[in-house]
């Protein structure tokens, strides 16, 4: 999730909020790694890019949601991985991407597809450690 997060930072994970509201565009979420199999012990930190019904595509190394280019102030480079054709996020699923858009740097929905909501553990609300990095996400 660099440059937003770096290794060693500790996050406050809000697990209760998702009982009352669905994830929304831009939320930073913690999810079970879909590529680890049924044990689901490994976790990933990703940003919600698409919600159910959204059309997601990358063309000319730019992210589009519902035909509009997305302003992503949290990234430090254009998307270096290959473009992909428009796809629609299925009902009950979410399309997530890491903020690190360097080539092959992020294992996300471009790799494993959209994820069902029950794979999302919680929303990362802020960095609490180190204290010098204390801020909301």
MDAnalysis code that builds the backbone (N, CA, C; Angstrom):
import MDAnalysis as mda
import numpy as np

u = mda.Universe.empty(411, n_residues=137, atom_resindex=np.repeat(np.arange(137), 3), trajectory=True)
u.add_TopologyAttr("name", ["N", "CA", "C"] * 137)
u.add_TopologyAttr("resid", np.arange(1, 138))
u.add_TopologyAttr("resname", ["UNK", "UNK", "UNK", "UNK", "UNK", "UNK", "UNK", "UNK", "UNK", "UNK", "UNK", "UNK", "UNK", "UNK", "UNK", "UNK", "UNK", "UNK", "UNK", "UNK", "UNK", "UNK", "UNK", "UNK", "UNK", "UNK", "UNK", "UNK", "UNK", "UNK", "UNK", "UNK", "UNK", "UNK", "UNK", "UNK", "UNK", "UNK", "UNK", "UNK", "UNK", "UNK", "UNK", "UNK", "UNK", "UNK", "UNK", "UNK", "UNK", "UNK", "UNK", "UNK", "UNK", "UNK", "UNK", "UNK", "UNK", "UNK", "UNK", "UNK", "UNK", "UNK", "UNK", "UNK", "UNK", "UNK", "UNK", "UNK", "UNK", "UNK", "UNK", "UNK", "UNK", "UNK", "UNK", "UNK", "UNK", "UNK", "UNK", "UNK", "UNK", "UNK", "UNK", "UNK", "UNK", "UNK", "UNK", "UNK", "UNK", "UNK", "UNK", "UNK", "UNK", "UNK", "UNK", "UNK", "UNK", "UNK", "UNK", "UNK", "UNK", "UNK", "UNK", "UNK", "UNK", "UNK", "UNK", "UNK", "UNK", "UNK", "UNK", "UNK", "UNK", "UNK", "UNK", "UNK", "UNK", "UNK", "UNK", "UNK", "UNK", "UNK", "UNK", "UNK", "UNK", "UNK", "UNK", "UNK", "UNK", "UNK", "UNK", "UNK", "UNK", "UNK", "UNK", "UNK", "UNK"])
u.atoms.positions = np.array([
    [0.817, -1.206, 0.000],
    [0.000, 0.000, 0.000],
    [0.854, 1.260, 0.000],
    [2.132, 1.098, -0.308],
    [2.966, 2.305, -0.421],
    [2.467, 3.146, -1.584],
    [2.491, 4.398, -1.512],
    [3.111, 5.246, -0.502],
    [2.218, 5.579, 0.692],
    [0.962, 5.142, 0.700],
    [0.048, 5.468, 1.797],
    [0.501, 4.858, 3.112],
    [0.902, 3.598, 3.074],
    [1.338, 2.872, 4.265],
    [2.701, 2.248, 4.000],
    [3.483, 2.124, 5.055],
    [4.769, 1.440, 4.943],
    [4.861, 0.380, 6.029],
    [5.704, -0.612, 5.783],
    [5.860, -1.715, 6.716],
    [6.231, -1.187, 8.097],
    [5.631, -1.776, 9.120],
    [5.911, -1.382, 10.495],
    [4.878, -0.442, 11.077],
    [4.083, 0.192, 10.232],
    [3.036, 1.057, 10.760],
    [1.911, 0.188, 11.311],
    [1.281, 0.667, 12.350],
    [0.161, -0.038, 12.966],
    [-1.113, 0.728, 12.677],
    [-2.174, -0.027, 12.384],
    [-3.444, 0.569, 11.975],
    [-4.533, 0.286, 13.000],
    [-5.453, 1.243, 13.148],
    [-6.677, 0.998, 13.890],
    [-7.674, 0.436, 12.886],
    [-8.141, -0.791, 13.135],
    [-9.068, -1.462, 12.227],
    [-10.467, -1.419, 12.845],
    [-11.379, -0.785, 12.145],
    [-12.754, -0.669, 12.600],
    [-13.552, -1.832, 12.014],
    [-13.859, -2.812, 12.852],
    [-14.614, -3.983, 12.402],
    [-16.120, -3.771, 12.547],
    [-16.522, -2.886, 13.424],
    [-17.950, -2.667, 13.682],
    [-18.648, -1.890, 12.579],
    [-17.960, -0.943, 11.987],
    [-18.616, -0.070, 11.008],
    [-19.226, -0.859, 9.859],
    [-18.582, -1.946, 9.450],
    [-19.087, -2.716, 8.316],
    [-20.345, -3.520, 8.651],
    [-20.721, -3.541, 9.930],
    [-21.982, -4.168, 10.305],
    [-23.155, -3.243, 9.969],
    [-22.858, -1.950, 9.808],
    [-23.914, -0.958, 9.617],
    [-23.884, -0.283, 8.250],
    [-22.695, -0.178, 7.659],
    [-22.563, 0.460, 6.345],
    [-21.632, -0.384, 5.471],
    [-21.908, -0.377, 4.186],
    [-21.066, -1.108, 3.248],
    [-19.813, -0.298, 2.934],
    [-18.737, -0.985, 2.534],
    [-17.536, -0.255, 2.117],
    [-17.878, 0.691, 0.969],
    [-17.161, 1.817, 0.915],
    [-17.400, 2.798, -0.144],
    [-16.104, 3.089, -0.882],
    [-16.226, 3.764, -2.015],
    [-15.055, 4.127, -2.810],
    [-14.018, 4.813, -1.931],
    [-12.775, 4.393, -2.069],
    [-11.679, 5.032, -1.362],
    [-11.378, 4.473, 0.009],
    [-12.276, 3.668, 0.578],
    [-11.993, 3.080, 1.888],
    [-10.765, 2.184, 1.801],
    [-9.924, 2.237, 2.837],
    [-8.806, 1.305, 2.965],
    [-9.313, 0.171, 3.845],
    [-9.280, -1.050, 3.315],
    [-9.854, -2.195, 4.020],
    [-8.816, -3.289, 4.226],
    [-9.087, -4.104, 5.238],
    [-8.291, -5.291, 5.516],
    [-9.137, -6.466, 5.055],
    [-8.530, -7.365, 4.282],
    [-9.282, -8.508, 3.783],
    [-8.459, -9.772, 3.870],
    [-9.164, -10.884, 3.906],
    [-8.488, -12.179, 3.827],
    [-7.878, -12.295, 2.438],
    [-6.655, -12.794, 2.370],
    [-5.986, -12.978, 1.074],
    [-6.679, -14.103, 0.319],
    [-7.373, -13.800, -0.794],
    [-8.099, -14.833, -1.536],
    [-7.190, -15.901, -2.147],
    [-5.909, -15.616, -2.276],
    [-5.006, -16.576, -2.914],
    [-4.410, -17.582, -1.938],
    [-4.756, -17.497, -0.645],
    [-4.151, -18.412, 0.329],
    [-4.983, -19.653, 0.598],
    [-6.138, -19.761, 0.014],
    [-6.949, -20.954, 0.204],
    [-7.865, -20.844, 1.397],
    [-8.407, -22.007, 1.816],
    [-9.459, -22.011, 2.834],
    [-9.004, -21.574, 4.225],
    [-7.708, -21.603, 4.523],
    [-7.270, -21.229, 5.873],
    [-7.544, -19.758, 6.153],
    [-7.401, -18.902, 5.122],
    [-7.695, -17.472, 5.215],
    [-7.011, -16.818, 6.407],
    [-5.751, -17.211, 6.671],
    [-5.011, -16.633, 7.792],
    [-4.190, -15.420, 7.380],
    [-3.936, -15.264, 6.094],
    [-3.160, -14.125, 5.629],
    [-4.103, -12.981, 5.264],
    [-3.632, -11.770, 5.515],
    [-4.449, -10.592, 5.276],
    [-3.756, -9.643, 4.313],
    [-4.544, -8.863, 3.605],
    [-4.052, -7.828, 2.707],
    [-4.699, -6.510, 3.098],
    [-4.015, -5.414, 2.808],
    [-4.561, -4.077, 3.001],
    [-4.718, -3.476, 1.607],
    [-5.935, -3.112, 1.232],
    [-6.216, -2.606, -0.115],
    [-7.217, -1.459, -0.042],
    [-7.340, -0.749, -1.146],
    [-8.282, 0.362, -1.253],
    [-9.475, -0.080, -2.108],
    [-10.689, 0.261, -1.675],
    [-11.888, -0.059, -2.448],
    [-11.931, 0.872, -3.658],
    [-11.914, 0.271, -4.837],
    [-11.964, 1.013, -6.098],
    [-13.353, 0.919, -6.719],
    [-13.963, -0.267, -6.608],
    [-15.276, -0.481, -7.203],
    [-16.231, -1.144, -6.242],
    [-17.473, -0.661, -6.249],
    [-18.543, -1.248, -5.445],
    [-19.508, -1.961, -6.387],
    [-20.446, -2.752, -5.850],
    [-21.343, -3.497, -6.732],
    [-21.991, -2.624, -7.800],
    [-21.925, -3.103, -9.043],
    [-22.523, -2.405, -10.170],
    [-21.579, -1.468, -10.908],
    [-20.446, -1.127, -10.301],
    [-19.481, -0.241, -10.967],
    [-18.829, -0.939, -12.156],
    [-18.465, -0.144, -13.146],
    [-17.703, -0.634, -14.294],
    [-16.281, -0.109, -14.141],
    [-15.332, -1.026, -14.049],
    [-13.930, -0.701, -13.801],
    [-13.116, -1.038, -15.036],
    [-12.200, -0.146, -15.403],
    [-11.257, -0.467, -16.476],
    [-10.003, 0.373, -16.312],
    [-8.924, -0.122, -16.893],
    [-7.680, 0.628, -16.961],
    [-7.338, 0.744, -18.430],
    [-7.234, 1.985, -18.903],
    [-6.810, 2.208, -20.282],
    [-5.808, 3.354, -20.293],
    [-4.816, 3.199, -21.133],
    [-3.716, 4.166, -21.190],
    [-3.120, 4.396, -19.803],
    [-3.073, 3.308, -19.012],
    [-2.489, 3.303, -17.659],
    [-3.209, 4.228, -16.685],
    [-4.486, 4.493, -16.943],
    [-5.316, 5.312, -16.059],
    [-6.527, 4.504, -15.614],
    [-6.933, 4.686, -14.357],
    [-8.083, 3.994, -13.799],
    [-9.357, 4.752, -14.127],
    [-10.355, 4.018, -14.633],
    [-11.672, 4.568, -14.925],
    [-12.716, 3.801, -14.125],
    [-13.638, 4.526, -13.512],
    [-14.781, 3.920, -12.836],
    [-16.025, 4.555, -13.445],
    [-16.881, 3.705, -13.991],
    [-18.117, 4.150, -14.645],
    [-17.840, 5.177, -15.744],
    [-16.757, 4.930, -16.489],
    [-16.415, 5.763, -17.636],
    [-15.697, 7.055, -17.329],
    [-15.450, 7.332, -16.047],
    [-14.780, 8.573, -15.662],
    [-13.416, 8.264, -15.051],
    [-12.428, 9.041, -15.442],
    [-11.095, 8.866, -14.885],
    [-11.131, 9.187, -13.397],
    [-10.405, 8.398, -12.607],
    [-10.399, 8.566, -11.157],
    [-9.172, 9.374, -10.744],
    [-9.401, 10.436, -10.002],
    [-8.300, 11.202, -9.421],
    [-7.792, 10.417, -8.214],
    [-6.516, 10.030, -8.240],
    [-5.943, 9.217, -7.170],
    [-4.737, 9.928, -6.545],
    [-4.973, 10.870, -5.652],
    [-3.861, 11.620, -5.061],
    [-2.966, 10.776, -4.155],
    [-3.393, 9.589, -3.801],
    [-2.657, 8.720, -2.895],
    [-1.616, 7.849, -3.609],
    [-1.531, 7.891, -4.943],
    [-0.534, 7.089, -5.657],
    [0.604, 7.988, -6.127],
    [1.756, 7.360, -6.398],
    [2.922, 8.146, -6.815],
    [3.390, 7.840, -8.231],
    [2.620, 7.036, -8.969],
    [2.955, 6.719, -10.354],
    [1.686, 6.298, -11.080],
    [1.703, 6.367, -12.393],
    [0.576, 5.819, -13.142],
    [0.600, 4.302, -12.999],
    [-0.445, 3.656, -13.414],
    [-0.521, 2.196, -13.346],
    [0.443, 1.621, -14.373],
    [1.449, 0.891, -13.890],
    [2.475, 0.354, -14.781],
    [2.134, -1.032, -15.319],
    [1.155, -1.708, -14.713],
    [0.736, -3.022, -15.211],
    [-0.109, -2.834, -16.465],
    [-0.333, -3.914, -17.224],
    [-1.116, -3.789, -18.465],
    [-2.538, -3.278, -18.216],
    [-3.057, -2.580, -19.216],
    [-4.450, -2.142, -19.180],
    [-5.370, -3.356, -19.176],
    [-6.621, -3.168, -18.760],
    [-7.599, -4.250, -18.887],
    [-8.945, -3.671, -19.290],
    [-9.716, -4.486, -20.003],
    [-11.017, -4.072, -20.527],
    [-12.025, -3.888, -19.395],
    [-13.070, -3.146, -19.682],
    [-14.113, -2.859, -18.702],
    [-14.729, -4.137, -18.157],
    [-14.955, -4.131, -16.837],
    [-15.648, -5.240, -16.183],
    [-16.609, -4.651, -15.174],
    [-17.686, -5.358, -14.922],
    [-18.691, -4.897, -13.971],
    [-18.530, -5.654, -12.662],
    [-18.493, -4.925, -11.554],
    [-18.367, -5.540, -10.230],
    [-19.706, -6.200, -9.885],
    [-19.636, -7.485, -9.561],
    [-20.844, -8.260, -9.278],
    [-21.521, -7.808, -7.988],
    [-22.811, -8.087, -7.871],
    [-23.565, -7.793, -6.670],
    [-22.901, -8.467, -5.467],
    [-22.732, -7.729, -4.380],
    [-22.140, -8.283, -3.161],
    [-20.620, -8.350, -3.182],
    [-19.999, -7.876, -4.259],
    [-18.541, -7.936, -4.393],
    [-17.943, -6.536, -4.458],
    [-16.621, -6.493, -4.280],
    [-15.863, -5.246, -4.314],
    [-14.586, -5.455, -5.107],
    [-14.185, -4.414, -5.826],
    [-12.937, -4.431, -6.578],
    [-11.939, -3.601, -5.778],
    [-10.822, -4.222, -5.395],
    [-9.836, -3.553, -4.553],
    [-8.485, -3.505, -5.252],
    [-7.745, -2.433, -4.984],
    [-6.399, -2.303, -5.526],
    [-5.490, -1.733, -4.445],
    [-4.213, -2.109, -4.518],
    [-3.219, -1.500, -3.650],
    [-2.835, -0.141, -4.207],
    [-2.304, 0.713, -3.358],
    [-1.877, 2.042, -3.799],
    [-0.542, 2.005, -4.539],
    [0.206, 0.923, -4.406],
    [1.471, 0.788, -5.115],
    [1.164, 0.333, -6.533],
    [1.252, 1.230, -7.491],
    [0.865, 0.933, -8.866],
    [2.067, 0.651, -9.764],
    [3.246, 0.406, -9.149],
    [4.418, 0.016, -9.929],
    [4.190, -1.395, -10.480],
    [4.874, -1.745, -11.538],
    [4.673, -3.027, -12.227],
    [4.778, -4.207, -11.264],
    [3.753, -5.049, -11.282],
    [3.691, -6.289, -10.492],
    [3.913, -6.076, -9.001],
    [3.602, -4.915, -8.477],
    [3.886, -4.602, -7.079],
    [2.720, -4.896, -6.137],
    [1.519, -5.041, -6.666],
    [0.361, -5.197, -5.793],
    [-0.478, -6.394, -6.214],
    [-0.691, -7.305, -5.260],
    [-1.600, -8.432, -5.487],
    [-2.990, -7.942, -5.081],
    [-3.851, -7.732, -6.085],
    [-5.159, -7.149, -5.809],
    [-6.190, -7.713, -6.778],
    [-7.326, -7.041, -6.930],
    [-8.414, -7.561, -7.776],
    [-8.010, -7.711, -9.231],
    [-6.969, -7.036, -9.664],
    [-6.471, -7.260, -11.025],
    [-5.874, -8.659, -11.139],
    [-5.465, -9.204, -10.021],
    [-4.844, -10.535, -9.950],
    [-5.870, -11.618, -9.594],
    [-6.679, -11.365, -8.544],
    [-7.591, -12.408, -8.053],
    [-9.062, -12.108, -8.301],
    [-9.395, -11.008, -8.956],
    [-10.789, -10.675, -9.250],
    [-11.453, -9.955, -8.088],
    [-12.710, -9.609, -8.285],
    [-13.441, -8.923, -7.214],
    [-13.642, -9.882, -6.055],
    [-13.855, -9.324, -4.883],
    [-13.967, -10.153, -3.680],
    [-15.349, -9.993, -3.054],
    [-15.879, -11.078, -2.471],
    [-17.165, -10.959, -1.772],
    [-16.987, -10.163, -0.476],
    [-18.028, -9.474, -0.071],
    [-17.967, -8.623, 1.108],
    [-17.546, -9.387, 2.361],
    [-17.894, -10.667, 2.460],
    [-17.541, -11.400, 3.681],
    [-16.042, -11.660, 3.825],
    [-15.253, -11.359, 2.806],
    [-13.795, -11.482, 2.921],
    [-13.171, -10.230, 3.534],
    [-13.948, -9.158, 3.630],
    [-13.450, -7.920, 4.215],
    [-13.609, -8.004, 5.728],
    [-12.492, -7.845, 6.434],
    [-12.459, -7.965, 7.882],
    [-12.833, -6.652, 8.564],
    [-12.368, -5.548, 8.002],
    [-12.643, -4.254, 8.612],
    [-12.077, -3.127, 7.768],
    [-12.345, -1.918, 8.214],
    [-11.855, -0.720, 7.529],
    [-10.722, -0.121, 8.357],
    [-9.614, 0.200, 7.701],
    [-8.501, 0.869, 8.383],
    [-8.852, 2.341, 8.499],
    [-9.003, 2.824, 9.716],
    [-9.425, 4.214, 9.919],
    [-8.253, 5.172, 10.098],
    [-7.201, 4.711, 10.775],
    [-6.043, 5.588, 10.932],
    [-4.803, 4.805, 11.315],
    [-3.652, 5.448, 11.081],
    [-2.362, 4.917, 11.521],
    [-2.173, 5.406, 12.951],
    [-1.877, 4.495, 13.886],
    [-1.679, 4.913, 15.272],
    [-0.240, 4.731, 15.747],
    [0.575, 4.016, 14.965],
    [1.974, 3.821, 15.346],
    [2.837, 3.756, 14.111],
    [3.968, 4.391, 14.100],
    [4.533, 5.216, 15.175],
    [3.741, 6.511, 15.355],
    [3.799, 7.044, 16.557],
    [3.020, 8.236, 16.876],
    [3.344, 9.402, 15.952],
    [4.553, 9.453, 15.442],
    [4.918, 10.540, 14.530],
    [4.140, 10.467, 13.214],
    [3.535, 9.305, 12.930],
    [2.750, 9.127, 11.699],
    [1.251, 9.115, 11.968],
    [0.826, 9.432, 13.180],
    [-0.578, 9.399, 13.555],
    [-1.399, 10.236, 12.589],
    [-2.335, 9.576, 11.869],
    [-3.203, 10.291, 10.932],
    [-4.348, 9.383, 10.498],
    [-5.406, 9.994, 10.029],
    [-6.539, 9.259, 9.488],
    [-6.269, 8.828, 8.068],
    [-6.953, 7.784, 7.643],
    [-6.788, 7.299, 6.274],
    [-7.967, 7.655, 5.410],
])
